[in-house]
Amino acid sequence: MALQQEYFSIPPITRAYTTACLLTTIAVQLDFVTAYQLYFNPELIFKKFQLWRLITCFCFYGGMGFNFFFNLLFTYRYCRHLEEGSFRGRAADFLYMFLFGGVLMIIMALFINIVFLGSALTIMLVYVWSRRNPFVRMNFFGLLNFQAPYLPWVLFAFSLLLGNSVIVDIMGIIVGHVYYFLEDIFPRQQGGFRVLKTPRFLQWLFHETSRRADENEARPNEGNNVPFGAGGFHWQ
């Protein structure tokens, strides 16, 4: 069962999240549930206690189509790159990044009319990966070469060209930068300290002890020349 072996070789958080996104979309496609039961609605969450919406609003990208496959591919690629790269052996810290980003997006969504937040979470993952791999070269449809830190802005421009709402891209970039600043920049400044300390119960959940790489050690790069989409997927 090569497919089964490949599936279980995916790191646990990447596997769990991408599977949840895929199954949620299939369930909507087959009419087991409707999108109206999944979207972010503060009134239904806090007054009707439909708490599952806090999770499902991150797991649905829309019906089967280009937008769904595009987002799922990017989520899988960059989530896996992070989990196997700079978060290797630190699953608790990685899950805490998800929780931090999700909570911040939910707070922002209280003031912005956005009902599904999965695309913003994808952009956040891309942003954090791109800032931790500044020397990786990327390729856009074989036409444009650029360094990894420009990837979130290329995706932003791509959304703009397709006529999509760029609010979710902006939200993802903002949340990604907040996490990157608090985790990678501020602790290394004079007088700085680590703000985002992973709770002990998450470390217990993954049977981990708190492990922190030396602050002077460079973040590992996942490659030197990566096509747009990464991981060998050519957008040509």
N, C-alpha and C positions, 0 to 999 in steps of 0.2 A: 504494500500500500504506500507507494511513493508520495501520493498526494497527501495522505494522512500524516506521513513523516514530515513533509514540508510544512504542513499546517502547524504541527506541534513544535516545529523548530522556530516558529515566530515567537519573539519575546512575549511574555504573558500580558502586559498591559496593551501593547499594540494589537495582539491577537484578540483580546477581550473587546477593545473599543471598536476595531474595524468589523468584527463579527456582529456586534450590537448594531452598528450602522447598517450593515448589509441585511440582517434579519428584520430590522425595523422597516426598511424600505420594501422588502419582500412582503411583509405582513400587510403593509398599506396597499401594495400592488394587488394582493389577493383578497383585499377587503376584509381581512380579519380585524383590522382596526382602521380608523380614519385619521387623517392628519389633524382633524379638529380635536381628537383625544390626546394629541401629543404636543401641541404647540405651547409656547410660553405665554401664560395668562396669569398675571399676579392676583387678580380677583379670585380665580378658581383655585389657585395654589394656596393662598393665605386665608381665604374665607371658606372655601369648600374642601380644603385640605387634600387637594389632588396633587400630592407631593411628587408623584412620578414624573410630572411635567418638568421638574427641575433637571431631570436626567434625559428624558426623551426629546427635549428641545435641542439637545446636542447630537442626536442620533439620526436625524432625518434631514436629507439634503434635497428632498423633492422626489418626484416620480422618476422611474427609470429613464435615463436620457444622458446627454452629454454632461450636464452639470453634476449629476450624481456620480458618474464614473470618474470625472475629472477630480472632484473633491475626494472621493474614496481613494483614488490612486495617490493623490498628494498626502492624504492623511496617513495611509499605509507607509509610503516611502519615508516621509520625514519623521513620523512617529518611531518607525523602526530604526532609522539612522540615529536618532537621539538615544533611544533605549539601548542600542548596541554600542553607541559611541560614548559621549560624555556622561551618560547615566549608567554605563555598564556596571553591574554589581550594586546599583543604587536604585532598585525598583521603588522603594518607599519614597525617595526624593522625587522620582519621576511622577509617581501618582500624586504627590503633594503639589507638583507644578500644575498638573491637571486640575486639582481642586482649587488652587489659588486662582488660576486663569478662569475657571468656570464661575467661581463666586464673583470675581470682578466683572465678568461679562454680564452676569445676572443683575448686578447692581446697576450697571450702565443701561441694561435693557429696560429697567424700570422707568427710565427717562427718555428712551428712544423706542420708536415703534418697530421693534424687530421681534419676530415670533419664533424663529429658528436660529440657533447660534452655532451650529456645527461648522459652517464655513468660516466663521470668525475664529473658532478653535483651531481649525486647520492652518489658517494664516499665522496664528500665534506660534504653532509648532514650527512652521517654515521660518518665521522670524528668528526664533531662538536658535534653530539649527544654523541659519545663515550667519548670525553674528558669532557663533562659536567656531565657524569654519570659514574665516574671512579670505583665505587664499585659494579656496576651491573655485575653479573656473567652470562656468556653466554656458549652456548653449540654448538659444531660443529658436526652434524650428529650423536650425541650421543657418539662420540669418544673422543672429545677434549673439556675440560673445560678451560675457560680463562676469564679474566676481560675485561670489555667493551673497554678500550683503545687499546686493541690488535686487535679489530675487523677489522679496515681498513687493517691491515697487514695480517690478515687471508684471507681477500678477495683478497689481492694482491697475496698471495701465491696460492690461489685457481685459479685465472686467469692464473698464470704462469703454473700450472699443466694442465690446459685445453688447453694450447698453445695459449691463447689470447694475444693480445698486452697489455703490462702493462703500456704503456705510459699514457693512460687515468687514470689508477689508481694512478700513480705518480702525475699527474696533480691535481686530486681531493684531494689527501693528502696534496700537497703543498698549494693549495688554501684554503683548510679547516684549515690548521695550521696558515696560514697568518691571516685569519679571527679570529680564536680563540686567537691568540696572541694579535692582535690589540684590540679585544673586551673584553677579559677576563683576560689577563695577564698584558699587558703594563699599563692599567689605574690603576692597583693596586700596581704598583711599586712606589718607592719613586720618586717624581717628574713627575710621569706619569699622563696622562690625556686621556679622551675618544677621540679617533681619528675618529671613525665612528659614526658621528652624523646623525641620520635619518632626511632627509629633511622635512620641514614643510608641503610640498604639499602631501607627503605620509601620514602624520598624519591626514591631512585634508581629504584625500581620505577615510580613515577608521574611520573618526570622532573620532580620538583619541587625547588626550593631551599627551605630552611627559611624559612617566612614566619609571622610572629607579629603579630597586630593589637596596636595600642597598648593597654596594660593599662587605660588610662583611657577607652578607647572603648567605648561601650555595645554590647552584643550586639544584632544585628539581630532585630527581631520579624518573624514570618511572617504576621501579621495582627492585627486588632484585635478581631474578634468571630467566634469559630470554634465551630461546633456540635460536639457530642460526636462524636469520630471525626475531626474536622478535615478540611480540604481540601474543604469543601462537602458532606460526607456527613451527612445528617440522620438521627439515630436517633429516629425518631418513628413 
